[in-house]
Amino acid sequence: MMGPGSALAFLVVILLYPPCLARVAVMRSESGSRKWTAISAHWG
């Protein structure tokens, strides 16, 4: 089982993990803008 410290570390890693390249490619094709893709990838 996870203790409180392990659970907190897991949540931090999940929240700070960068999006996968497939998601970034889809954002680029749907938005049509490198600027908004970079902002979305950095934000999310």
N, CA, C and O atoms as a Tinker XYZ file with bonds, in Angstrom:
   176  protein
     1  N      0.841000   -1.192000    0.000000    73     2
     2  CA     0.000000    0.000000    0.000000    64     1     3
     3  C      0.881000    1.248000    0.000000    63     2     4     5
     4  O      2.033000    1.226000    0.434000    81     3
     5  N      0.307000    2.310000   -0.492000    73     3     6
     6  CA     1.015000    3.593000   -0.526000    64     5     7
     7  C      0.812000    4.342000    0.774000    63     6     8     9
     8  O     -0.289000    4.392000    1.324000    81     7
     9  N      1.880000    4.913000    1.242000    73     7    10
    10  CA     1.782000    5.802000    2.382000    64     9    11
    11  C      1.513000    7.215000    1.891000    63    10    12    13
    12  O      1.478000    7.454000    0.684000    81    11
    13  N      1.323000    8.152000    2.809000    73    11    14
    14  CA     1.048000    9.537000    2.399000    64    13    15
    15  C      2.186000   10.153000    1.578000    63    14    16    17
    16  O      1.934000   10.894000    0.628000    81    15
    17  N      3.424000    9.851000    1.939000    73    15    18
    18  CA     4.563000   10.399000    1.192000    64    17    19
    19  C      4.632000    9.865000   -0.222000    63    18    20    21
    20  O      4.890000   10.615000   -1.163000    81    19
    21  N      4.402000    8.566000   -0.377000    73    19    22
    22  CA     4.412000    7.956000   -1.704000    64    21    23
    23  C      3.272000    8.494000   -2.558000    63    22    24    25
    24  O      3.460000    8.760000   -3.745000    81    23
    25  N      2.108000    8.653000   -1.974000    73    23    26
    26  CA     0.958000    9.180000   -2.704000    64    25    27
    27  C      1.226000   10.614000   -3.163000    63    26    28    29
    28  O      0.899000   10.971000   -4.295000    81    27
    29  N      1.808000   11.425000   -2.310000    73    27    30
    30  CA     2.120000   12.803000   -2.674000    64    29    31
    31  C      3.150000   12.849000   -3.798000    63    30    32    33
    32  O      3.003000   13.628000   -4.740000    81    31
    33  N      4.193000   12.019000   -3.708000    73    31    34
    34  CA     5.206000   11.971000   -4.760000    64    33    35
    35  C      4.590000   11.527000   -6.084000    63    34    36    37
    36  O      4.920000   12.075000   -7.135000    81    35
    37  N      3.704000   10.546000   -6.041000    73    35    38
    38  CA     3.024000   10.072000   -7.245000    64    37    39
    39  C      2.195000   11.181000   -7.880000    63    38    40    41
    40  O      2.230000   11.356000   -9.098000    81    39
    41  N      1.454000   11.928000   -7.077000    73    39    42
    42  CA     0.633000   13.018000   -7.607000    64    41    43
    43  C      1.484000   14.111000   -8.230000    63    42    44    45
    44  O      1.115000   14.659000   -9.269000    81    43
    45  N      2.611000   14.437000   -7.623000    73    43    46
    46  CA     3.489000   15.470000   -8.164000    64    45    47
    47  C      4.051000   15.032000   -9.514000    63    46    48    49
    48  O      4.104000   15.828000  -10.452000    81    47
    49  N      4.472000   13.769000   -9.616000    73    47    50
    50  CA     5.017000   13.267000  -10.881000    64    49    51
    51  C      3.951000   13.298000  -11.970000    63    50    52    53
    52  O      4.234000   13.713000  -13.094000    81    51
    53  N      2.742000   12.869000  -11.659000    73    51    54
    54  CA     1.664000   12.854000  -12.646000    64    53    55
    55  C      1.312000   14.272000  -13.091000    63    54    56    57
    56  O      1.071000   14.503000  -14.276000    81    55
    57  N      1.281000   15.216000  -12.166000    73    55    58
    58  CA     0.918000   16.588000  -12.517000    64    57    59
    59  C      1.998000   17.287000  -13.338000    63    58    60    61
    60  O      1.682000   18.150000  -14.156000    81    59
    61  N      3.263000   16.931000  -13.135000    73    59    62
    62  CA     4.353000   17.605000  -13.837000    64    61    63
    63  C      4.828000   16.851000  -15.070000    63    62    64    65
    64  O      5.712000   17.335000  -15.776000    81    63
    65  N      4.266000   15.684000  -15.347000    73    63    66
    66  CA     4.697000   14.867000  -16.478000    64    65    67
    67  C      4.307000   15.545000  -17.788000    63    66    68    69
    68  O      3.154000   15.948000  -17.947000    81    67
    69  N      5.240000   15.679000  -18.728000    73    67    70
    70  CA     4.908000   16.333000  -20.004000    64    69    71
    71  C      3.999000   15.455000  -20.866000    63    70    72    73
    72  O      4.009000   14.232000  -20.732000    81    71
    73  N      3.221000   16.074000  -21.743000    73    71    74
    74  CA     2.336000   15.294000  -22.614000    64    73    75
    75  C      3.136000   14.466000  -23.614000    63    74    76    77
    76  O      4.258000   14.829000  -23.969000    81    75
    77  N      2.571000   13.378000  -24.059000    73    75    78
    78  CA     3.267000   12.523000  -25.030000    64    77    79
    79  C      3.303000   13.207000  -26.395000    63    78    80    81
    80  O      2.533000   14.131000  -26.660000    81    79
    81  N      4.187000   12.752000  -27.237000    73    79    82
    82  CA     4.366000   13.380000  -28.551000    64    81    83
    83  C      3.137000   13.233000  -29.438000    63    82    84    85
    84  O      2.860000   14.109000  -30.257000    81    83
    85  N      2.400000   12.143000  -29.288000    73    83    86
    86  CA     1.195000   11.967000  -30.101000    64    85    87
    87  C      0.174000   13.052000  -29.774000    63    86    88    89
    88  O     -0.461000   13.607000  -30.671000    81    87
    89  N      0.023000   13.344000  -28.504000    73    87    90
    90  CA    -0.917000   14.391000  -28.108000    64    89    91
    91  C     -0.473000   15.753000  -28.643000    63    90    92    93
    92  O     -1.297000   16.538000  -29.111000    81    91
    93  N      0.815000   16.026000  -28.573000    73    91    94
    94  CA     1.331000   17.299000  -29.093000    64    93    95
    95  C      1.102000   17.383000  -30.598000    63    94    96    97
    96  O      0.750000   18.449000  -31.104000    81    95
    97  N      1.296000   16.281000  -31.325000    73    95    98
    98  CA     1.072000   16.278000  -32.769000    64    97    99
    99  C     -0.395000   16.538000  -33.103000    63    98   100   101
   100  O     -0.695000   17.261000  -34.054000    81    99
   101  N     -1.301000   15.960000  -32.335000    73    99   102
   102  CA    -2.727000   16.192000  -32.566000    64   101   103
   103  C     -3.085000   17.646000  -32.270000    63   102   104   105
   104  O     -3.845000   18.262000  -33.017000    81   103
   105  N     -2.543000   18.197000  -31.187000    73   103   106
   106  CA    -2.804000   19.609000  -30.872000    64   105   107
   107  C     -2.308000   20.501000  -32.008000    63   106   108   109
   108  O     -2.971000   21.475000  -32.364000    81   107
   109  N     -1.141000   20.173000  -32.582000    73   107   110
   110  CA    -0.582000   20.973000  -33.672000    64   109   111
   111  C     -1.474000   20.902000  -34.907000    63   110   112   113
   112  O     -1.727000   21.921000  -35.550000    81   111
   113  N     -1.950000   19.707000  -35.241000    73   111   114
   114  CA    -2.772000   19.577000  -36.446000    64   113   115
   115  C     -4.144000   20.218000  -36.268000    63   114   116   117
   116  O     -4.705000   20.752000  -37.225000    81   115
   117  N     -4.687000   20.173000  -35.062000    73   115   118
   118  CA    -6.007000   20.758000  -34.841000    64   117   119
   119  C     -5.960000   22.278000  -34.696000    63   118   120   121
   120  O     -6.862000   22.978000  -35.156000    81   119
   121  N     -4.909000   22.785000  -34.055000    73   119   122
   122  CA    -4.840000   24.233000  -33.862000    64   121   123
   123  C     -4.252000   24.948000  -35.075000    63   122   124   125
   124  O     -4.618000   26.088000  -35.361000    81   123
   125  N     -3.342000   24.284000  -35.790000    73   123   126
   126  CA    -2.708000   24.909000  -36.947000    64   125   127
   127  C     -1.709000   25.981000  -36.568000    63   126   128   129
   128  O     -1.286000   26.763000  -37.420000    81   127
   129  N     -1.326000   26.030000  -35.306000    73   127   130
   130  CA    -0.431000   27.069000  -34.834000    64   129   131
   131  C      0.642000   26.471000  -33.932000    63   130   132   133
   132  O      0.337000   25.765000  -32.970000    81   131
   133  N      1.892000   26.758000  -34.251000    73   131   134
   134  CA     2.983000   26.286000  -33.390000    64   133   135
   135  C      2.961000   27.001000  -32.045000    63   134   136   137
   136  O      3.296000   26.421000  -31.012000    81   135
   137  N      2.562000   28.263000  -32.073000    73   135   138
   138  CA     2.526000   29.053000  -30.838000    64   137   139
   139  C      1.555000   28.434000  -29.831000    63   138   140   141
   140  O      1.915000   28.225000  -28.673000    81   139
   141  N      0.315000   28.139000  -30.269000    73   139   142
   142  CA    -0.680000   27.593000  -29.353000    64   141   143
   143  C     -0.352000   26.161000  -28.951000    63   142   144   145
   144  O     -0.693000   25.724000  -27.851000    81   143
   145  N      0.312000   25.432000  -29.848000    73   143   146
   146  CA     0.740000   24.075000  -29.494000    64   145   147
   147  C      1.775000   24.138000  -28.377000    63   146   148   149
   148  O      1.702000   23.368000  -27.420000    81   147
   149  N      2.729000   25.042000  -28.491000    73   147   150
   150  CA     3.764000   25.179000  -27.461000    64   149   151
   151  C      3.154000   25.619000  -26.131000    63   150   152   153
   152  O      3.523000   25.110000  -25.072000    81   151
   153  N      2.230000   26.556000  -26.193000    73   151   154
   154  CA     1.580000   27.019000  -24.964000    64   153   155
   155  C      0.783000   25.882000  -24.324000    63   154   156   157
   156  O      0.841000   25.693000  -23.109000    81   155
   157  N      0.041000   25.126000  -25.131000    73   155   158
   158  CA    -0.751000   24.020000  -24.602000    64   157   159
   159  C      0.122000   22.912000  -24.039000    63   158   160   161
   160  O     -0.190000   22.357000  -22.985000    81   159
   161  N      1.206000   22.584000  -24.720000    73   159   162
   162  CA     2.103000   21.532000  -24.246000    64   161   163
   163  C      2.789000   21.939000  -22.945000    63   162   164   165
   164  O      2.998000   21.118000  -22.053000    81   163
   165  N      3.133000   23.220000  -22.857000    73   163   166
   166  CA     3.773000   23.708000  -21.634000    64   165   167
   167  C      2.780000   23.767000  -20.473000    63   166   168   169
   168  O      3.118000   23.440000  -19.335000    81   167
   169  N      1.567000   24.182000  -20.773000    73   167   170
   170  CA     0.551000   24.341000  -19.737000    64   169   171
   171  C      0.041000   22.984000  -19.262000    63   170   172   173
   172  O     -0.130000   22.783000  -18.059000    81   171
   173  N     -0.205000   22.058000  -20.173000    73   171   174
   174  CA    -0.910000   20.833000  -19.815000    64   173   175
   175  C     -0.131000   19.652000  -19.763000    63   174   176
   176  O     -0.657000   18.578000  -19.469000    81   175
